[in-house]
Amino acid sequence: MLIVITHKGQKRMKAVKWSQVVTLLLHQHRSQEALSHFQQHLAAYRHPPPQLAPVPLAAGAAHWGWVGRQYQVMGELMNSRVDPAHLPPQV
């Protein structure tokens, strides 16, 4: 999947879809599947596309800010929707 950093609307649309899926999974007490789905989502966006290399500093900062926001949203979802008894054991 190729996403160009400047296509913020496309990124935002994909982010809404993953959060809806994760919310549904958490509502069903399927926290391990929700975490797995989140990890797959981030794997697709973890690094800017190679054809943008070298990434301008501003674009790199925006990208990593977006990645950080994904972690924040996932943490908020987990905190608000999951009973700690339903969380997988910590390693």
C-alpha positions in Angstrom: 0.0 0.0 0.0 1.5 3.3 -1.0 0.4 6.5 0.8 2.1 9.8 0.1 2.5 12.0 3.1 1.0 15.0 1.4 -2.3 13.1 1.0 -3.5 13.9 4.5 -7.2 13.3 3.6 -6.4 9.7 2.5 -4.4 9.0 5.6 -7.1 10.5 7.8 -9.7 8.3 6.1 -7.7 5.2 6.7 -7.1 6.2 10.3 -10.9 6.6 10.9 -11.4 3.1 9.5 -8.8 1.4 11.7 -10.2 3.2 14.8 -13.7 2.1 14.0 -12.6 -1.6 13.6 -10.5 -1.4 16.8 -13.4 0.2 18.7 -15.7 -2.6 17.6 -13.2 -5.3 18.5 -12.7 -3.7 22.0 -16.4 -3.5 22.5 -16.6 -7.2 21.8 -13.8 -7.8 24.4 -11.4 -9.0 21.6 -8.4 -6.9 22.8 -5.7 -9.1 21.3 -7.3 -8.8 17.9 -7.7 -5.1 18.3 -4.0 -4.8 19.2 -3.1 -6.9 16.2 -5.2 -4.8 13.9 -3.5 -1.6 15.3 0.0 -3.1 14.8 -0.9 -3.9 11.1 -2.2 -0.4 10.6 1.0 1.1 12.0 3.2 -1.3 10.0 1.8 0.2 6.8 2.7 3.7 7.8 5.7 3.4 10.1 8.1 4.9 7.6 7.5 7.4 4.9 7.5 6.0 1.4 11.1 5.4 0.0 10.5 7.5 -3.1 10.2 10.6 -0.8 13.8 10.0 0.5 15.4 12.1 1.6 12.3 13.3 3.5 12.3 17.0 4.2 12.5 17.8 7.9 9.0 19.3 8.1 7.5 16.3 6.3 9.4 13.9 8.6 8.2 15.8 11.7 4.6 15.8 10.4 4.8 12.0 9.7 6.2 11.2 13.2 3.7 13.5 14.8 1.0 11.5 13.0 2.4 8.2 14.1 2.5 9.5 17.7 -1.1 10.5 17.4 -2.0 7.0 16.4 -0.5 5.6 19.6 -2.3 8.3 21.6 -5.7 7.4 20.0 -5.1 3.7 20.6 -4.2 4.3 24.2 -7.3 6.3 24.7 -9.5 3.6 23.1 -7.9 0.9 25.3 -8.3 3.0 28.4 -11.9 3.9 27.8 -13.2 0.6 26.4 -11.3 -2.3 28.0 -11.7 -3.8 31.4 -8.1 -4.7 32.6 -9.3 -8.2 33.2 -9.7 -8.6 29.4 -6.2 -7.4 28.5 -3.6 -10.0 27.3 -0.9 -10.8 29.8 2.0 -8.3 29.7 5.4 -9.7 28.6 
